Amino acid sequence: MNKMLIQPKYQSENANAPIALGELPVEIGFGGKSVHASGRLELRLLPENRVLISVHSDHYDQFPAFGHDATMIRVGDTAKPVPAFALKSNHSSSGVNIEYLPKISRITLCRDRRVRLRAADFHMINFPEFFSTGAGGTDLAYENAGNHMRLGHVRLTNGEWAIDLHALPNTNKLVKQLKEDGGYAITHVGRLARSDGKAFGVGATERALNQLSTFLSFAQGAWTPVFGVTGVSKNDQIVYEDLSMRLSSRWQATRGWFDVHHGECLAQVYPGFTALLEDANLGPAASRAIYWYLRGNRAGAGVDSALLLAQAALESLSYAVLPRMGLSSAGNAADRIRRLLEAHGIPTALPKSASRLRSAKRAGIWKDGPDAVVKIRNELVHPGKRLSIKIGPCVSEAWRLAQWYIEMLILRLSGFSGVYSNQLNPRWVGEVEQVPWAKSSRKQ
């Protein structure tokens, strides 16, 4: 194959470089008046992702004074007006140039939300370069001007949706730049369609892509948004565009369950993951746990506060899952977390890599992983109850262990039984192991 499955509408030539999104007529409303002008949209990636609208008009005297705070701006003739404020302006005899920043990150262009879509293409920001090297791998062989390369590709299906994701020819270059400088870039593209080939609505599109953003973020261990969605009708006419900005994280080194040489694991986790999010009882708790997991996984976030978030995630899951299994929620937090882990085949013994936690266990400070996590958390929150050791050296190990518990629980609740990268035992990329409940079932 010498073509990509999906051609990107927007591209990052280099990490952190602004991305032109096109020119459209805009309407600026203020003080009961409105002005029409030409607008140029641009995705600025630093200091954070945001869509800016640069407006030019020959009639500078028609625009409000700089700093007017009651401005509404409409992009094109199909978007809803959104509040915006001017970042900078330049007035001269040749006209006016004003740069506006919308106050809300939601920008959609759709004349009629009742329209039906055949497919929706999109872009992914800050997803790592991955390859599907295991059984059923579907990577693409790409050729351009005699240059051959492998582009990581995976198809996610869950009975309702079929989603193709693949890298771009410059993904490798962009990821290298991100690793050196941090920031943001469009690294992959994707396409959403119904598994049965039927048309689908705008609301269903937005729900599916919100779920996908959550899934990709859980895989990356950092907020990884979908951006720049283009929906086409059965006649291949563009009838829907979404330039909204979802939550995103600057590129950071993360340790988590997803191994980038096993992209096929994404396809194995996805159907159960979406079913979990849609579960009326477990979905809200799982969503909260993932949110706190990602909040606590950010570079620069103190591990002490991250540990508090991790325990909150584990307790939220325990209160939702244990009654569903007919198990008691009685006891303290450590009891509930331990009961939850054991019920899902996740070991509670302290791992060999947690040398400080193991040393404190031998001194009788705590008896296992859940006990260590909860006691250290309580010491941070209630410093009057001093443990007989200095917990500072133990906090990072407890945080890492709690994050691993969250990963394992979400994977287990998603019905996954494949291989993963164990952040408690970091090894080379590509070195994976079976999830613990799959190991235990093999021994029986």
JOSUL-V259027 format. One record per residue. RES is the residue in one small letter. OMEGA is omega in whole degrees, -180 to 180 (NA if undefined). D_FIRST is the distance of its C-alpha to the first C-alpha in whole Angstrom. Layout:
RES_OMEGA_D_FIRST + RES_OMEGA_D_FIRST
This chain:
m_-180_0 + n_178_4 + k_172_6 + m_176_8 + l_-173_9 + i_177_13 + q_-179_14 + p_173_17 + k_179_21 + y_-178_22 + q_169_21 + s_174_23 + e_175_23 + n_177_26 + a_175_27 + n_177_30 + a_178_30 + p_-177_31 + i_179_28 + a_-178_29 + l_177_29 + g_179_30 + e_-179_34 + l_171_36 + p_179_39 + v_176_41 + e_180_45 + i_-180_47 + g_179_50 + f_176_53 + g_-180_57 + g_179_56 + k_175_55 + s_180_51 + v_177_50 + h_-178_46 + a_176_44 + s_-178_41 + g_177_39 + r_-178_36 + l_-178_34 + e_174_33 + l_175_31 + r_-174_34 + l_179_32 + l_2_36 + p_175_38 + e_-179_36 + n_175_34 + r_178_35 + v_178_35 + l_-179_37 + i_179_38 + s_-174_40 + v_174_42 + h_176_44 + s_176_47 + d_-174_50 + h_-175_52 + y_-177_53 + d_-179_56 + q_-173_54 + f_180_53 + p_177_54 + a_179_56 + f_-180_53 + g_177_53 + h_-169_54 + d_-180_53 + a_-176_53 + t_172_50 + m_-179_47 + i_178_44 + r_180_42 + v_-178_38 + g_-179_38 + d_-177_39 + t_-178_38 + a_173_38 + k_177_41 + p_177_44 + v_177_43 + p_-178_46 + a_174_45 + f_-177_47 + a_175_47 + l_178_46 + k_180_47 + s_177_49 + n_178_50 + h_176_52 + s_180_53 + s_-180_55 + s_179_51 + g_-177_50 + v_173_49 + n_-179_46 + i_177_46 + e_-177_43 + y_173_43 + l_176_42 + p_180_42 + k_175_44 + i_-172_41 + s_-177_38 + r_177_37 + i_178_35 + t_178_34 + l_-177_34 + c_-177_34 + r_-176_37 + d_-177_37 + r_175_36 + r_-178_37 + v_180_33 + r_-177_31 + l_172_27 + r_-179_24 + a_176_22 + a_176_22 + d_-178_20 + f_179_21 + h_179_21 + m_-179_22 + i_171_25 + n_171_25 + f_-176_23 + p_175_23 + e_-178_19 + f_175_19 + f_178_16 + s_-173_16 + t_-178_17 + g_180_20 + a_180_20 + g_179_17 + g_-175_15 + t_179_12 + d_-177_10 + l_172_7 + a_-174_5 + y_-180_6 + e_177_8 + n_178_11 + a_177_14 + g_178_13 + n_-178_13 + h_177_10 + m_178_11 + r_177_10 + l_179_11 + g_-178_13 + h_174_13 + v_174_15 + r_178_17 + l_178_20 + t_178_22 + n_-179_26 + g_178_27 + e_-174_27 + w_169_24 + a_-175_21 + i_174_19 + d_175_16 + l_173_16 + h_-180_14 + a_177_14 + l_-180_14 + p_-180_13 + n_180_17 + t_-179_18 + n_179_19 + k_-178_21 + l_-179_23 + v_176_24 + k_178_25 + q_179_27 + l_179_28 + k_-179_30 + e_-169_32 + d_-173_33 + g_177_32 + g_-171_32 + y_172_29 + a_170_26 + i_-173_23 + t_-176_20 + h_174_18 + v_-180_17 + g_177_17 + r_179_18 + l_175_21 + a_175_22 + r_179_24 + s_-178_23 + d_178_25 + g_-178_23 + k_177_27 + a_-178_28 + f_-173_29 + g_-180_32 + v_180_32 + g_178_34 + a_177_32 + t_-177_29 + e_178_31 + r_-179_32 + a_-178_29 + l_172_27 + n_176_31 + q_-180_30 + l_178_27 + s_177_28 + t_-179_31 + f_180_28 + l_178_26 + s_178_29 + f_179_31 + a_-178_28 + q_-175_28 + g_179_32 + a_-178_32 + w_-175_32 + t_-170_28 + p_166_28 + v_-177_26 + f_173_26 + g_-177_26 + v_177_25 + t_-180_24 + g_-179_25 + v_178_24 + s_179_26 + k_177_25 + n_180_26 + d_174_23 + q_177_26 + i_-177_26 + v_-178_30 + y_174_29 + e_-179_29 + d_178_30 + l_-180_31 + s_178_33 + m_173_33 + r_178_33 + l_-180_34 + s_177_33 + s_171_33 + r_179_33 + w_179_31 + q_175_33 + a_-180_32 + t_172_33 + r_-178_33 + g_-171_32 + w_-172_31 + f_177_27 + d_-172_25 + v_173_22 + h_178_21 + h_-179_21 + g_179_19 + e_178_19 + c_176_23 + l_180_23 + a_-179_22 + q_-178_25 + v_-168_27 + y_-176_26 + p_178_28 + g_179_31 + f_180_31 + t_176_31 + a_178_33 + l_-180_36 + l_-177_36 + e_179_36 + d_-174_39 + a_-177_43 + n_-175_44 + l_-175_42 + g_-180_40 + p_179_42 + a_178_43 + a_179_39 + s_178_38 + r_-179_41 + a_179_41 + i_179_37 + y_-179_39 + w_176_41 + y_-179_39 + l_177_37 + r_-178_40 + g_-176_41 + n_-175_38 + r_174_38 + a_179_39 + g_178_42 + a_-180_43 + g_-177_46 + v_178_46 + d_177_49 + s_178_49 + a_178_45 + l_177_47 + l_179_49 + l_-178_46 + a_179_44 + q_177_48 + a_178_48 + a_-179_44 + l_179_45 + e_177_49 + s_178_47 + l_-177_45 + s_-179_48 + y_-180_50 + a_-170_47 + v_-174_46 + l_178_49 + p_179_51 + r_-180_48 + m_-178_48 + g_-179_52 + l_-176_53 + s_173_55 + s_-178_55 + a_178_58 + g_179_59 + n_-176_58 + a_180_54 + a_178_53 + d_-178_55 + r_-180_52 + i_178_49 + r_-180_50 + r_180_50 + l_-179_47 + l_-178_45 + e_180_47 + a_-178_46 + h_175_43 + g_-180_43 + i_-174_42 + p_178_45 + t_177_48 + a_180_49 + l_-179_48 + p_-179_45 + k_-178_46 + s_-179_44 + a_-172_47 + s_-179_50 + r_178_52 + l_180_52 + r_178_53 + s_178_56 + a_177_57 + k_179_57 + r_178_59 + a_177_61 + g_-178_61 + i_176_60 + w_-173_57 + k_-180_56 + d_-177_52 + g_179_49 + p_179_50 + d_179_54 + a_-179_53 + v_-175_50 + v_-178_53 + k_178_56 + i_177_54 + r_-179_53 + n_178_57 + e_178_58 + l_-176_56 + v_-177_57 + h_-174_61 + p_178_62 + g_-180_65 + k_-174_64 + r_169_64 + l_-176_62 + s_177_64 + i_172_61 + k_-174_59 + i_-177_56 + g_-179_54 + p_-177_53 + c_-171_52 + v_-176_50 + s_178_47 + e_178_46 + a_178_47 + w_-180_45 + r_179_42 + l_180_43 + a_177_44 + q_178_40 + w_177_39 + y_-180_41 + i_179_39 + e_-177_36 + m_-180_37 + l_179_39 + i_178_36 + l_-180_34 + r_179_36 + l_176_37 + s_178_33 + g_-178_34 + f_179_31 + s_-177_32 + g_-177_29 + v_-178_29 + y_174_30 + s_-176_31 + n_-178_34 + q_176_36 + l_-179_39 + n_-173_38 + p_180_35 + r_180_33 + w_173_30 + v_-179_27 + g_178_25 + e_-175_29 + v_177_29 + e_177_32 + q_173_33 + v_-170_34 + p_-179_38 + w_175_39 + a_176_36 + k_-176_38 + s_180_42 + s_178_40 + r_-177_39 + k_-176_43 + q_NA_45
